[in-house]
């Protein structure tokens, strides 16, 4: 059975599409009239010279001012242009189908018929229709499972920023100029990116592959479907490519990528490589590129010449016309002037957004060379902006966004990824709901590989958790992006005649951990052997999310920076009632102390200490604050590790950070700090009350362990601190001054064998100063050694080294691997060696060569890394990479437990983010805090953290 897709020029013998179109009639008539057009001069007569490619010229001319979009008969098609011969028809029975129709409010209980790459039927499908297919029909019983359209990722760098990241496969940005409209992401699209199958396994069926944002105009984006094709080419993945590639009588949209703000201003450097451009200069330079330097004039001249040329062609004046006037370098800008583009604009701050949409009253720039900024291009030159991407401050200026030329731009957002640079500092988890409340279209995006697009549905889930309505949350990754990119006539909906891009889910798509059972692209199942988890009934309905109205209002009131500090409970006694579950620490483990059939549990706290938990009577308590948890839970406070949380505020701003430590393997360490024998302590660089730190605290992450930041082998000594403390001198702010010693063994300018040789020497008594003393404590077993490592090959060498050192010393070394993307490959050996593992991030991604052999978990593999390591007796904790993500640890542990398919209890899951981490990181006293959640537990989207109970500080903090 052949699975070859038709090429762009159909090779079968049915009539060419053009022959059956009105355009062919025009071409035929023109050619006939041209042949009859004789010129007489004395006794000589000649015919006009008709070029051999007249048909193609007429085709181009007829499309000059054609509205982009599908042909008029598109919805009467019986077969997709992407149909793969040999694909059997498929009937999905007994499904709960979210169609995307009726503004996202429609859900149908019924069947779904896929054939010829299209959706052929929805709901009640007649038996006669089914019988007509005979035995070739593949029948799938969905058993009530949710079915949705395929996910559309409107902002991705799949294939151009490939996984694993290698120098030879990095094609996201060009640094050859500020304005590069002729570049095309298609030309760098790597069909061997390891991330394609991962993204498909998360339900992504279509992606917009954007050039990077280092340039003000970075080039042209292309839409692809992610499934592999028989042709195995980049072009065969394209969906409705522009005319220059599709060679049809249909004009499809082009999608240029523009950018403003920090990325082009800090990447573009003039006149020397040491001076970054200002925002003002980026706008100015962009306008100059369009006007003073002639780019806009060039595009206008080409457009005018084409118009005049085609006027003659369409009136059959073929004499001396020459070649069709075009310049591929400026074709994209000509399309802008013809109004047939979907401009995607990377823009964060209100000041830059104002620049993009401003209409008039712009003062002359740079001595009158230019009296209109790029800001005016949208309105002055009348081209619409399809969407603002990233757009962290759009929720603060929704009315400004509405002033853009033409249809109001959509806004493409992250859910909680903020504060990684200055222009992202005011990003808010409430932005999606606020924008939706103002009538703006909201799209959730991945910016893959910034976020792994496999988990794009998680962005929609978080937006829903913080208040985006259910129908808009689902639409934000399906029908809304399809509409914004101009392809909602074929994708983004479950509707007859649409492409058969379908997801069958294991739970409601907005439930935590929702994963596809199967993904269909063009009617073809994409997961050869899917592994599915039977989720509880509670996961088959949309989560009942908490109310965040007050928090959203405060965010606007304080211009995106609401106060995050907690209030202290008053009086000293706080009574939590209607508690459904209580989890408490028991030594270095977590156990279930109380589970109610209803909501009759009570917890009494006096000055931060629990005096009763379970069936308690508070009748004798006269003066107390009583808090109804409405079926909520009490759980141990969580611990975060792996990011520089507490050592900086804005990762892209050096002045806000502690900075990097000296590495003795990469250069000389100053003697004033002890030379190569020095060891840096993270506790000395701690910063308190940062926004990421306080967001983590308000999400139940009450303590953090952080090591000094390093780019090399030696990091230093980590510390444990309270995320809710105002400063270091507050009692209990520093929980443990010194936790563990941290090193990294992996990809570096220094060879891995050199790094391991250094580690061997230090473990066997080498080194000098404090460094030698700290390694002596490691060998004695009194100080934990944390090695950041990804590769299983390196881990194997480290396991051997540990055994050597233990045999020589007679002691047991406390060793933990962090990062550990490939740890599952050595799960048995790691368990036997008594080594612990911190998975950071908790959901793996093959981002580098040394971390490429991941265990992705369901639906691609039966088990995830947590389950495999746990089954082999390895103590496992979950970490993070970036500080903004600390607040999401509660969801990470719930998700990991779900994907472990019953191997972990809720108590085990809590341990992943609390006591396990403390043991693995050498924490002595542990975190005694408790967290109260209202409406649900700490694991899912129903619960809201409303209080932290802190025996260490003798108080209850309320949110």
ZALOVEX-701637 format. One line per field, with one value per residue (C-alpha): residue in three letters; x, y, z. Coordinates in steps of 0.5 Angstrom, whole numbers. Each point is the difference from the previous one (the first is absolute). Example, Ala and Ser with C-alpha at 12.3 -4.5 7.8 and 13.67 -1.06 7.14 Angstrom:
<patis>
res c(Ala;Ser)
east c(25;2)
north c(-9;7)
up c(16;-2)
</patis>
This chain:
<patis>
res c(Unk;Unk;Unk;Unk;Unk;Unk;Unk;Unk;Unk;Unk;Unk;Unk;Unk;Unk;Unk;Unk;Unk;Unk;Unk;Unk;Unk;Unk;Unk;Unk;Unk;Unk;Unk;Unk;Unk;Unk;Unk;Unk;Unk;Unk;Unk;Unk;Unk;Unk;Unk;Unk;Unk;Unk;Unk;Unk;Unk;Unk;Unk;Unk;Unk;Unk;Unk;Unk;Unk;Unk;Unk;Unk;Unk;Unk;Unk;Unk;Unk;Unk;Unk;Unk;Unk;Unk;Unk;Unk;Unk;Unk;Unk;Unk;Unk;Unk;Unk;Unk;Unk;Unk;Unk;Unk;Unk;Unk;Unk;Unk;Unk;Unk;Unk;Unk;Unk;Unk;Unk;Unk;Unk;Unk;Unk;Unk;Unk;Unk;Unk;Unk;Unk;Unk;Unk;Unk;Unk;Unk;Unk;Unk;Unk;Unk;Unk;Unk;Unk;Unk;Unk;Unk;Unk;Unk;Unk;Unk;Unk;Unk;Unk;Unk;Unk;Unk;Unk;Unk;Unk;Unk;Unk;Unk;Unk;Unk;Unk;Unk;Unk;Unk;Unk;Unk;Unk;Unk;Unk;Unk;Unk;Unk;Unk;Unk;Unk;Unk;Unk;Unk;Unk;Unk;Unk;Unk;Unk;Unk;Unk;Unk;Unk;Unk;Unk;Unk;Unk;Unk;Unk;Unk;Unk;Unk;Unk;Unk;Unk;Unk;Unk;Unk;Unk;Unk;Unk;Unk;Unk;Unk;Unk;Unk;Unk;Unk;Unk;Unk;Unk;Unk;Unk;Unk;Unk;Unk;Unk;Unk;Unk;Unk;Unk;Unk;Unk;Unk;Unk;Unk;Unk;Unk;Unk;Unk;Unk;Unk;Unk;Unk;Unk;Unk;Unk;Unk;Unk;Unk;Unk;Unk;Unk;Unk;Unk;Unk;Unk;Unk;Unk;Unk;Unk;Unk;Unk;Unk;Unk;Unk;Unk;Unk;Unk;Unk;Unk;Unk;Unk;Unk;Unk;Unk;Unk;Unk;Unk;Unk;Unk;Unk;Unk;Unk;Unk;Unk;Unk;Unk;Unk;Unk;Unk;Unk;Unk;Unk;Unk;Unk;Unk;Unk;Unk;Unk;Unk;Unk;Unk;Unk;Unk;Unk;Unk;Unk;Unk;Unk;Unk;Unk;Unk;Unk;Unk;Unk;Unk;Unk;Unk;Unk;Unk;Unk;Unk;Unk;Unk;Unk;Unk;Unk;Unk;Unk;Unk;Unk;Unk;Unk;Unk;Unk;Unk;Unk;Unk;Unk;Unk;Unk;Unk;Unk;Unk;Unk;Unk;Unk;Unk;Unk;Unk;Unk;Unk;Unk;Unk;Unk;Unk;Unk;Unk;Unk;Unk;Unk;Unk;Unk;Unk;Unk;Unk;Unk;Unk;Unk;Unk;Unk;Unk;Unk;Unk;Unk;Unk;Unk;Unk;Unk;Unk;Unk;Unk;Unk;Unk;Unk;Unk;Unk;Unk;Unk;Unk;Unk;Unk;Unk;Unk;Unk;Unk;Unk;Unk;Unk;Unk;Unk;Unk;Unk;Unk;Unk;Unk;Unk;Unk;Unk;Unk;Unk;Unk;Unk;Unk;Unk;Unk;Unk;Unk;Unk;Unk;Unk;Unk;Unk;Unk;Unk;Unk;Unk;Unk;Unk;Unk;Unk;Unk;Unk;Unk;Unk;Unk;Unk;Unk;Unk;Unk;Unk;Unk;Unk;Unk;Unk;Unk;Unk;Unk;Unk;Unk;Unk;Unk;Unk;Unk;Unk;Unk;Unk;Unk;Unk;Unk;Unk;Unk;Unk;Unk;Unk;Unk;Unk;Unk;Unk;Unk;Unk;Unk;Unk;Unk;Unk;Unk;Unk;Unk;Unk;Unk;Unk;Unk;Unk;Unk;Unk;Unk;Unk;Unk;Unk;Unk;Unk;Unk;Unk;Unk;Unk;Unk;Unk;Unk;Unk;Unk;Unk;Unk;Unk;Unk;Unk;Unk;Unk;Unk;Unk;Unk;Unk;Unk;Unk;Unk;Unk;Unk;Unk;Unk;Unk;Unk;Unk;Unk;Unk;Unk;Unk;Unk;Unk;Unk;Unk;Unk;Unk;Unk;Unk;Unk;Unk;Unk;Unk;Unk;Unk;Unk;Unk;Unk;Unk;Unk;Unk;Unk;Unk;Unk;Unk;Unk;Unk;Unk;Unk;Unk;Unk;Unk;Unk;Unk;Unk;Unk;Unk;Unk;Unk;Unk;Unk;Unk;Unk;Unk;Unk;Unk;Unk;Unk;Unk;Unk;Unk;Unk;Unk;Unk;Unk;Unk;Unk;Unk;Unk;Unk;Unk;Unk;Unk;Unk;Unk;Unk;Unk;Unk;Unk;Unk;Unk;Unk;Unk;Unk;Unk;Unk;Unk;Unk;Unk;Unk;Unk;Unk;Unk;Unk;Unk;Unk;Unk;Unk;Unk;Unk;Unk;Unk;Unk;Unk;Unk;Unk;Unk;Unk;Unk;Unk;Unk;Unk;Unk;Unk;Unk;Unk;Unk;Unk;Unk;Unk;Unk;Unk;Unk;Unk;Unk;Unk;Unk;Unk;Unk;Unk;Unk;Unk;Unk;Unk;Unk;Unk;Unk;Unk;Unk;Unk;Unk;Unk;Unk;Unk;Unk;Unk;Unk;Unk;Unk;Unk;Unk;Unk;Unk;Unk;Unk;Unk;Unk;Unk;Unk;Unk;Unk;Unk;Unk;Unk;Unk;Unk;Unk;Unk;Unk;Unk;Unk;Unk;Unk;Unk;Unk;Unk;Unk;Unk;Unk;Unk;Unk;Unk;Unk;Unk;Unk;Unk;Unk;Unk;Unk;Unk;Unk;Unk;Unk;Unk;Unk;Unk;Unk;Unk;Unk;Unk;Unk;Unk;Unk;Unk;Unk;Unk;Unk;Unk;Unk;Unk;Unk;Unk;Unk;Unk;Unk;Unk;Unk;Unk;Unk;Unk;Unk;Unk;Unk;Unk;Unk;Unk;Unk;Unk;Unk;Unk;Unk;Unk;Unk;Unk;Unk;Unk;Unk;Unk;Unk;Unk;Unk;Unk;Unk;Unk;Unk;Unk;Unk;Unk;Unk;Unk;Unk;Unk;Unk;Unk;Unk;Unk;Unk;Unk;Unk;Unk;Unk;Unk;Unk;Unk;Unk;Unk;Unk;Unk;Unk;Unk;Unk;Unk;Unk;Unk;Unk;Unk;Unk;Unk;Unk;Unk;Unk;Unk;Unk;Unk;Unk;Unk;Unk;Unk;Unk;Unk;Unk;Unk;Unk;Unk;Unk;Unk;Unk;Unk;Unk;Unk;Unk;Unk;Unk;Unk;Unk;Unk;Unk;Unk;Unk;Unk;Unk;Unk;Unk;Unk;Unk;Unk;Unk;Unk;Unk;Unk;Unk;Unk;Unk;Unk;Unk;Unk;Unk;Unk;Unk;Unk;Unk;Unk;Unk;Unk;Unk;Unk;Unk;Unk;Unk;Unk;Unk;Unk;Unk;Unk;Unk;Unk;Unk;Unk;Unk;Unk;Unk;Unk;Unk;Unk;Unk;Unk;Unk;Unk;Unk;Unk;Unk;Unk;Unk;Unk;Unk;Unk;Unk;Unk;Unk;Unk;Unk;Unk;Unk;Unk;Unk;Unk;Unk;Unk;Unk;Unk;Unk;Unk;Unk;Unk;Unk;Unk;Unk;Unk;Unk;Unk;Unk;Unk;Unk;Unk;Unk;Unk;Unk;Unk;Unk;Unk;Unk;Unk;Unk;Unk;Unk;Unk;Unk;Unk;Unk;Unk;Unk;Unk;Unk;Unk;Unk;Unk;Unk;Unk;Unk;Unk;Unk;Unk;Unk;Unk;Unk;Unk;Unk;Unk;Unk;Unk;Unk;Unk;Unk;Unk;Unk;Unk;Unk;Unk;Unk;Unk;Unk;Unk;Unk;Unk;Unk;Unk;Unk;Unk;Unk;Unk;Unk;Unk;Unk;Unk;Unk;Unk;Unk;Unk;Unk;Unk;Unk;Unk;Unk;Unk;Unk;Unk;Unk;Unk;Unk;Unk;Unk;Unk;Unk;Unk;Unk;Unk)
east c(0;3;0;3;-4;-1;5;-2;0;-5;3;-6;-4;-6;-1;4;-4;2;-4;-6;0;-2;7;1;-6;4;6;-3;-3;6;4;-5;-1;8;0;-5;4;3;4;1;6;0;1;2;-4;2;-4;1;6;-4;5;0;-2;-6;-4;4;0;-7;-1;5;-4;-7;2;4;-6;-4;-2;4;-4;-3;-3;-8;-1;5;-5;-3;6;0;7;6;5;5;-4;5;-2;-1;-3;-6;-6;-1;-7;1;-6;-3;4;-1;2;2;-1;2;-6;-6;6;3;-6;-2;1;-3;-1;1;4;6;1;7;1;5;3;-6;-6;-6;-5;-1;-5;-5;3;-5;1;-1;6;4;-2;3;7;0;5;5;-3;5;-5;2;-4;2;-4;-3;7;1;2;2;3;8;4;2;7;0;7;5;7;0;5;4;2;0;1;5;3;6;4;-1;-8;-1;-4;-4;3;4;5;1;-4;-6;-5;0;-7;3;2;-5;0;-2;8;2;-5;3;-4;4;-2;-1;-5;-5;-3;0;-4;-5;0;-3;-5;3;-2;2;5;2;8;2;7;3;0;7;-2;-6;-2;3;-3;-7;-3;-3;-6;2;-3;4;-1;5;-1;2;4;4;1;-1;-5;-4;-2;-2;-8;-2;6;1;-1;7;0;-7;0;-8;-5;-1;3;2;2;8;2;5;4;1;3;1;3;6;1;2;3;5;1;2;6;3;4;5;-2;0;-6;-7;-5;-6;-7;0;5;-3;-6;4;4;-6;-3;6;1;-7;0;7;4;-6;-2;-8;1;4;-7;-4;3;0;-7;-2;4;-3;-7;2;3;-7;-4;3;0;-8;-1;4;6;5;5;7;-3;7;0;-5;3;1;6;0;4;-6;-6;-2;0;-4;-5;-1;-2;-5;-3;1;4;-1;5;2;4;4;-1;-1;0;-6;6;1;-7;-2;6;-3;-7;1;-4;3;3;7;5;6;5;8;0;-6;2;-6;-6;-4;2;-1;-5;-4;1;-6;-5;4;1;-6;2;-3;4;-3;3;4;5;2;-3;1;-3;-6;-5;2;-2;-5;-3;6;0;-6;2;5;-2;-6;-2;2;7;-1;5;5;2;3;-4;5;7;2;5;6;2;-2;-6;-3;0;-7;-3;-6;-3;-7;2;-4;-6;0;2;-6;-5;2;-2;7;2;4;5;5;6;7;5;3;6;-1;-6;-1;-5;-2;-3;-4;-7;3;1;-8;-1;4;-4;-6;2;1;-7;0;-7;0;-2;5;6;-1;-1;6;4;-4;-6;3;7;-3;-4;6;4;-5;-1;-7;-3;4;3;-2;-7;-3;-5;-2;5;5;7;0;5;-3;2;-3;1;1;-4;-3;5;1;1;7;4;-5;4;-2;-2;1;1;-2;3;-4;-4;7;1;7;2;1;-1;-3;0;-6;-1;-7;-2;-5;-7;2;5;-5;-4;3;3;-4;6;0;-2;6;-5;4;7;-2;-3;6;5;-3;0;7;2;2;4;-5;3;1;2;-5;-4;1;-6;-3;-1;5;-5;-2;-5;-1;-6;-4;7;0;7;6;7;5;8;2;7;3;-6;-7;-7;-7;-2;-8;-4;-8;-5;-3;3;-1;8;3;7;1;6;3;6;2;0;-6;-3;-5;-2;-6;-6;1;-5;1;-6;4;5;-3;5;2;0;-4;1;-4;4;-6;2;8;6;6;7;7;3;4;7;3;7;4;-1;3;-6;2;7;-3;-6;0;4;2;2;7;-1;-6;4;6;4;4;6;7;1;7;0;-1;4;4;-4;3;4;-4;-6;5;2;-2;-1;-6;-7;-6;-6;-7;-2;4;-4;-7;-5;-7;-7;1;-6;2;1;-6;-4;3;-2;-7;-1;3;7;2;8;5;7;5;7;5;-1;5;2;5;2;0;-6;1;-5;-7;-5;-7;-4;-7;-4;-5;5;1;8;6;-1;-7;0;0;1;6;-2;7;7;3;-4;5;6;-2;4;-2;3;-2;0;6;6;4;-1;-4;6;3;-6;0;7;0;-6;4;6;-4;-4;7;3;2;-1;1;-3;-7;-2;5;-4;-7;2;3;-7;-3;4;-1;-8;-2;-1;-4;3;-5;3;-4;0;-4;4;-1;7;3;-5;3;7;-2;-3;7;3;-5;2;7;0;-4;4;6;-3;-4;-6;-7;0;-6;-1;-6;0;-4;-3;1;-4;3;0;-6;5;4;-5;2;7;-2;-4;5;5;-4;0;-6;-3;-3;-4;1;-4;-5;-3;6;2;6;3;7;4;2;-8;-3;-1;-7;-5;-6;-6;-7;-2;7;2;-3;3;4;6;-2;-4;6;5;-5;-1;7;1;3;-2;-3;-1;-3;4;-1;5;-3;-2;-7;-2;1;-8;-2;4;-7;-3;7;-1;-7;2;5;-4;-5;5;3;-7;-1;7;-1;-5;-1;4;6;-2;1;7;2;0;2;3;3;4;2;3;4;2;3;-5;0;-6;-5;-5;-6;-5;-7;-4;-8;-3;-8;-4;5;6;7;1;-6;-3;-6;4;3;5;-3;5;7;1;7;2;7;-3;-5;-6;-5;1;-7;-1)
north c(0;7;6;5;6;4;5;7;-1;-6;-6;-4;1;3;7;6;4;6;-3;-1;8;6;2;-5;3;7;-3;-4;7;4;-5;0;7;1;-5;4;7;1;6;2;5;0;-7;-3;-2;-3;-3;3;-4;-4;-3;-7;1;4;-4;1;7;1;-5;5;6;-2;-1;6;3;-6;-1;-5;-6;-7;-1;1;-7;-2;-3;-5;-3;-8;-1;4;2;-3;-7;-5;-6;-7;4;-4;3;1;0;2;-2;2;7;6;5;7;3;8;2;4;5;-6;-2;-6;-7;-6;-7;-5;-3;3;-2;1;-1;2;5;3;0;-3;-1;3;-3;-4;-4;-4;-8;0;5;-4;-7;3;0;-7;-4;6;4;1;0;3;0;7;-3;7;4;7;1;7;3;0;5;6;3;7;2;-6;-1;-7;-3;7;0;-8;-5;-2;7;0;5;-3;0;7;4;5;7;3;6;2;6;3;0;-7;-1;-5;-5;-6;-5;-5;0;-2;-5;-6;-7;-4;5;-5;4;-1;-7;3;6;-5;-4;6;1;5;-1;7;5;7;0;7;3;2;7;3;4;5;-3;-7;-4;-4;-5;-6;-5;-7;-7;-4;-7;-3;-1;-5;6;1;8;6;2;-6;3;6;2;5;3;7;0;-1;-7;-2;2;0;5;1;6;-2;4;2;1;4;1;7;1;6;1;-3;-6;4;6;-4;-5;5;4;6;3;-4;-7;2;6;-3;4;4;-2;7;-2;-6;3;6;-5;-4;6;2;-7;1;7;4;-6;-2;-6;2;4;-6;-4;5;1;-8;0;6;-3;-7;4;3;-6;-4;5;-1;-7;0;4;-5;5;-5;4;2;-2;-4;-4;1;5;-3;0;-6;4;5;-4;-1;8;0;-4;4;6;-4;-2;-7;-2;-2;4;-3;5;-2;6;0;7;5;5;-4;-2;7;1;-6;3;7;4;7;6;-4;6;0;-5;1;7;-1;-6;-4;3;-6;-6;-7;1;3;-5;-4;6;4;-5;-4;-7;-4;-3;-8;0;3;-6;0;6;0;7;0;-2;7;4;-4;6;2;-7;1;6;-4;1;-5;-6;1;-5;-6;-1;-6;-1;-5;-2;2;0;7;5;-3;6;8;0;-6;2;2;-6;-3;-6;4;3;-6;2;7;0;-4;4;6;-4;-1;-7;-4;-5;-5;-1;-4;4;-7;-2;5;-4;-7;1;-8;4;6;-3;1;8;0;-4;5;6;-4;-1;8;2;-1;-3;-7;1;5;-4;-6;5;3;-6;-2;5;6;-1;-3;6;5;-3;0;-8;-1;-2;-7;-1;2;-3;-7;2;-4;2;2;-4;-6;3;-3;-2;-5;1;-4;6;6;5;5;-5;-1;-5;-1;-4;-2;-8;1;6;0;5;0;-6;-4;-3;3;-4;-7;-3;4;-1;3;1;-1;6;1;3;6;2;-1;6;7;2;5;5;5;8;4;7;4;-2;2;6;2;-2;6;4;0;0;-7;0;-2;0;-8;0;-4;3;-4;-3;3;-2;-5;-6;-2;-6;-3;-4;-3;-4;-6;-2;1;-2;0;-1;-6;0;0;-2;3;-4;1;2;1;-1;1;-3;7;7;-1;1;5;3;4;4;5;4;-4;-7;-5;-2;-4;-3;-5;0;6;4;7;2;2;5;7;4;-3;1;-5;-1;-5;-4;-2;-7;2;-3;1;-3;1;6;-1;1;3;-2;1;7;6;2;5;2;5;3;1;-5;4;6;-1;6;-4;-7;-2;-2;-6;-3;-1;-7;-3;-4;6;5;2;2;6;-1;5;-5;-6;-2;-7;-2;5;-2;5;0;1;3;6;2;-1;5;0;2;-1;-1;-7;-1;2;-3;-6;1;1;-6;-4;-1;3;-2;0;-3;4;-1;5;2;-3;-1;-5;-6;3;3;0;-1;1;3;-1;6;2;3;4;3;8;0;-5;3;-2;-6;-7;4;-4;-8;-3;4;-5;-6;-3;0;1;-2;-1;-5;1;4;5;4;-5;-8;-4;-5;6;2;-7;-1;7;-3;-7;4;4;-6;-3;5;5;8;5;5;0;-4;-6;0;0;-6;-3;0;-3;-6;0;0;6;5;-2;0;3;-2;4;-5;-2;-6;-7;-1;5;-3;-7;3;4;-7;-3;6;0;-8;2;5;-4;-6;5;3;-5;5;1;6;4;1;3;1;6;2;-8;0;-7;-2;-5;-4;-2;0;-7;2;7;-4;-5;5;4;6;5;4;7;0;7;2;-5;-1;-2;3;-2;7;-2;-6;-2;0;-3;-7;2;-4;4;-4;-1;0;-2;-4;-4;3;6;1;1;-6;-4;3;-1;-7;-1;2;7;6;5;8;5;6;6;4;7;4;2;-7;-2;2;-6;-5;-2;-2;-3;-5;-2;0;-5;-4;-1;-2;-5;-4;-2;-1;6;2;7;0;-3;6;5;-3;1;8;0;-6;-3;6;2;-7;0;7;-1;4;-2;3;0;5;0;4;-2;3;1;-1;2;-4;-5;-3;2;-4;2;6;0;3;6;2;4;0;-3;-3;2;-3;2;7;-1;3;-1;4;1;2)
up c(0;-2;5;-5;0;-7;-2;-1;-7;-1;-3;-2;-6;2;-3;3;5;-4;-6;4;3;-3;-1;-5;-4;0;-2;-6;-2;1;-4;-6;0;0;-6;-4;1;-6;-2;-7;-3;-7;-3;6;6;7;6;6;4;6;5;1;7;-1;4;6;-1;-1;7;3;-2;2;7;1;4;1;8;3;2;-2;-7;0;-1;6;4;-5;0;0;2;3;-4;6;-1;1;-5;4;6;2;2;8;4;7;4;7;0;4;-5;1;-7;1;-3;3;3;3;4;-4;2;-3;2;-6;-5;-5;-7;-3;-7;-6;5;2;5;-3;5;7;5;-2;-6;-4;0;-8;0;4;-3;-7;2;1;4;-2;6;6;6;7;6;4;6;1;0;-2;-7;-3;-6;0;3;-4;3;-3;3;-1;-3;-1;-5;0;7;0;6;2;-1;-4;-4;-7;2;2;-5;4;-1;-5;3;-7;0;4;-6;-3;-3;-6;5;1;6;-5;-3;7;2;3;-2;5;7;5;3;-6;3;7;-2;-4;7;3;-5;-4;-8;-3;2;-3;0;1;-1;6;3;0;-6;-1;-6;0;-6;-2;5;-3;2;1;1;5;-3;-4;-7;-5;-4;7;-3;4;-6;1;7;-2;1;-6;-2;-3;-8;-1;2;-1;-7;0;-2;8;3;7;6;1;8;1;7;3;7;4;7;4;-5;-6;4;4;-6;-5;2;-4;-1;3;3;7;0;0;-4;4;-1;-3;-5;-2;-2;-3;-4;-2;-3;-3;-4;-2;-2;-1;-2;-5;2;0;-6;-4;2;-2;-7;-1;2;-5;-6;1;0;-6;-3;1;-2;-7;1;1;-6;-4;-2;0;-4;3;7;2;7;5;5;7;5;5;5;0;-1;7;1;-7;3;6;-4;-4;7;0;6;7;3;7;5;6;4;8;3;0;-3;-6;-1;0;-5;-5;0;1;-6;0;4;0;0;-5;1;-1;-3;-4;-4;2;2;2;4;-1;5;-6;-5;2;-1;-5;-5;2;1;6;6;1;7;5;3;7;1;8;1;-5;6;3;-7;-3;-3;-3;-4;-3;-3;-5;-8;-2;4;7;1;4;6;1;7;5;6;6;-4;2;3;-4;-2;1;-5;3;7;0;-3;3;1;-1;-6;-4;4;0;-8;-1;4;-4;-6;-3;-3;4;-2;4;-3;2;-4;0;2;5;3;-3;-5;2;6;-3;3;7;-2;-2;7;4;-4;2;7;1;-3;-7;-2;-2;-7;-1;3;-5;-6;2;-3;-5;-3;2;-3;-6;-1;1;-5;-5;-1;4;-6;1;7;7;0;0;-6;-7;-5;4;1;4;5;6;8;4;7;6;4;0;-4;5;6;3;-4;-6;-5;-7;-1;-7;-5;-7;-5;-7;2;2;7;2;6;-2;7;5;7;4;7;3;3;6;-1;3;-6;-5;1;0;6;5;1;5;0;-1;-1;5;-2;-7;2;5;-6;-4;6;1;-8;0;6;6;7;1;8;4;6;7;3;6;5;2;-1;-7;-1;-7;-1;-6;-1;-4;1;4;-2;5;1;4;0;-7;-3;-1;2;-1;7;-1;-6;1;-4;0;2;8;1;5;1;6;0;6;-2;-6;3;-1;6;-3;-7;-2;4;5;4;0;4;6;-4;1;-3;-7;-7;-4;-7;-5;-4;-4;-1;0;3;4;-3;2;-3;-7;-1;-7;-2;-7;-2;3;4;5;-3;-5;-3;-7;-4;-5;4;3;5;3;1;5;-6;-2;4;-2;-3;1;-6;-5;3;6;7;3;6;4;1;1;-7;-3;7;1;1;-1;4;-3;7;-1;-6;2;-2;3;-2;-7;-4;-2;7;2;-5;2;7;-2;-4;6;-1;7;-1;-5;-1;-4;-2;-3;-7;-4;-8;2;4;7;3;7;7;-1;6;2;1;1;-6;4;4;-1;1;3;7;1;5;-4;-7;-1;2;-1;-2;-3;-4;-5;-4;-8;-6;-7;-5;-7;-6;1;-3;4;-2;4;2;3;4;3;1;4;4;1;3;4;3;1;4;-5;0;5;5;1;-6;2;7;-3;-4;6;3;-6;0;8;-2;4;-6;-6;-7;-6;-7;-5;-6;-6;-4;2;-2;5;5;-1;1;7;2;0;3;6;1;-1;5;5;0;1;6;3;0;-3;-5;0;-7;-5;-7;-2;-7;-2;-6;-2;7;-2;-4;6;5;3;1;3;5;2;0;5;-4;0;-6;-1;-6;-3;-3;2;-8;-4;-6;-5;0;0;-3;7;2;-7;3;4;2;-2;4;-3;-5;-3;5;5;6;2;3;7;0;-3;5;6;-2;1;7;-2;4;-5;1;-5;-2;-5;-5;1;6;-3;0;7;1;-4;4;3;-7;-2;6;-2;-7;1;5;-5;-6;5;-1;7;3;4;6;1;6;-5;-4;5;2;-7;1;8;4;-5;-3;7;1;-7;2;6;4;8;3;-6;-1;5;-4;-1;-6;0;-7;-1;-4;-2;2;-2;-6;-5;-3;5;6;2;5;5;6;2;7;3;7;-2;0;5;-5;-5;-6;-4;-7)
</patis>
